[in-house]
């Protein structure tokens, strides 16, 4: 079968960073995903910057469980500081959807 994970033709991903400026611990999310609480997901439970692949649409929520203010980021995009968006300065949950562009 096909090798699991990210294949070269797949641009449905987001890389999340714990610090602004795409610094600090990071995590790569691939494919359709719901992350209801970054605390359960890894050590640092705040996301302050991110990169979104070309075929991905990320919705970031200020609070866990997809609650409170949200922003939608359509890839390709780089957000170096969530403080520059409508969110306070960090996200605590997110969804990622693959939006193919053929």
N, C-alpha and C positions, 0 to 999 in steps of 0.2 A: 504493500500500500504506500500511500504518500507519507513522506516524512512529516511528523507533526511539528507544529510551531510556525514560525514566520517564513513563508516562502517569498522569493525575491519579487514576484509579481503582485504581492499582497501589500497594499498600503493602508490596511485597516488596523491601526495601532495608535497608541498614545504612550508617551513616556512622561512619567510624573516625577517631579523633583521636590525634595523636602525644603529646599531653600530657594530664594529668588535667584534669578540669573542662571537657571538650569544648573544649579550647584547642589552639593550634598547628596545624601542617599537618593537613589532613583529606583523606579520600578517600571518595567515595560508591560503594558496591557495589550493583548492582541485579541482581535475578534469581538463579537458581541459580548458585552460584559456588564454586570451590575455589581457595583461595590458599595454596599450599604453603609460601611463604616471602615474608614482607613485604619482604625485602631486594630481591628481584627485582621487586617490585611498585612501589616508589617509594623516594625518598631515605631517609626515616626508616623503619627496619625494625621499630620497636616500636609497638605500639598500647597506649595506657594508658586510654582512655575511648571510649565509643561510644554511639550511639543506634540502636535497632532498630525498623524499621517494623512495623505491626500484623500483616502477613501473612508475617513472616519469622521464621525460627528460625536463630540463629547458634550455631555451636559454635566456641569459641576454644580453641586449644591453646597450651601454654606453649612448645613447641619447634617448629621447622620440620617440614614433612612430616607434620603431623597426629599428633604424637608427644607423649608425656608427659601431664601432667595436662590435663584439659579441663573446660570448663564449657559448659552449654547455656543460651542466653538466648532466651526466647520473647518476641516482640514483642507489644504495644508496650512498649518498655523503654528506660530511660536508665541507663547505668552511668558514673558520674562518675569512678570510680577503681577500676581492676582490683585494686588492693591490698585492696579490701574483699571480694573474692571468694576462692575457693580457689586461684586462680592467684597466683603471686608478686606481680607488679605489672605484668606486661605479657604480651602474646600475640605469638607469632611466626608462627602460621598459623591459618587458619580455613576453615570451610565455611558457606555460606548456603543455606538451603532455603526455597522458597516453600511456605507452608502456608495454603491458601485457607480462608477462613471464609465460606461462603455461607449 
